[in-house]
Each structure stands twice: as structure tokens, then as C-alpha cells.
């Protein structure tokens, strides 16, 4: 199968319009099972080392579980705030960095290691985890194409979340996602608009043959 210029333009638009959605952007509209399944199906089309498909997804709708995870975030968020000083600390305190209780669905994405050698993973053992990250990116892009928001909560203690979800010891939490409909998608990434960090220019990131 080959794709034409119109297809290329569409995927480029989706890539450029993808956003990490914060809790203050989500609405109270529920997420249908069919939409959720479509997003998860997109994850399973991601590339994986040795075709190992090392991902598992825990779908969380239970408010009590969300509240327990939100408390973990709150603790870690206060601890993270101390890493910044002066105006940057004040700006950090004003940021809404998650939508755990605001979204109808949370998804915990796990890496499930294989109990046997995986083709392509023997020299670079982290390739399995990178494969799961590719799956998360697929979810993000599919959701954006469906006008559904996803926020990735990284200010969280993965071991405490694993305990809440009764996850197997060998599984590793790669992503905790907040998923739901939004009131709008911002034109630019929020942290760029707030001047937390500037957008990097492509030419400054590319080297040829060596450094």
C-alpha cells in the first residue's frame, strides 16, 4: 500500500496538533467503549522489538482508584516543586499538570518482559520498554485524530501505582495516561506558550556522520 500527498498532509497535521492535555481542558463527557477500543487497537500496531508486543493496559474507571493515584501525584508534585526556585517555583505551582480525577478513563501502560530471549533485545535490553513508548505514541496520535485528549502523568511514583493496581512484580509501569474529551486543543504546547521552554529549531538538533 502506498499513500499520496493528501494522506501525508493529514498525518503531518495530526503530528503537529498532538498535545499533552492538562486536567483543566477535559470535559465531563464520557468516553465510549468503542472509542477506547480504537485507541488501544492503535497501540497494538506499534513496532516492537522482535515482534514481542510487550505491552499490557489497565483501564481505570473506578473513582476510588483514581483518587488513590491522585494522592500519589499530589505528594510527588509537592516534592518536585522544591527543585525549582524563585519565579520558576511560583510558575510551577500554578500549573495544572494532570487530569487523573477529571477524566472518565485512566490507562496504566505496562512493559511485560519476556521469559525468553527476544530477537533484537539481547544487546539493548531497554528496547522492550522503548517499544511500549511507541505504543503510547500511537495511542496519542489516534486519540488526537479522534479529537480526544490524552495527558501523560510522569510526576508519579510507579511502584506505588503498581501496588494500587496489584501489578505483577516483573511488570514495569511505563505510562499513566488520562484520557477524555476536551473543550479545546491549544494551538501550541502549553509550556511553550507559558515560556517554560522554547521550541527547539530542527537545524540545531541534526548532526551529519558524527558530533
Buried (B, 14 or more C-beta within 10 A) or exposed (E): EEEEEEEEEEEEEBEEBBBBBBBEBBBEEEBEEEBBEBBBEBBEEBEBBBEBBBBBBBEBEEEEBBEBBBEBBEBBBEEBBEEEEEEEEEEBEEBEBBBBBBBBBBBBBBBBBBEEEBEBBEEEEEBBBBBBBBBBBBBBBBBBBEEBBBBBBBBBBBEBBBEBBEBEEEBBBBBBBBBBBBEEEBEEBBBEEEEEEEEEEEEEEEEEEEE
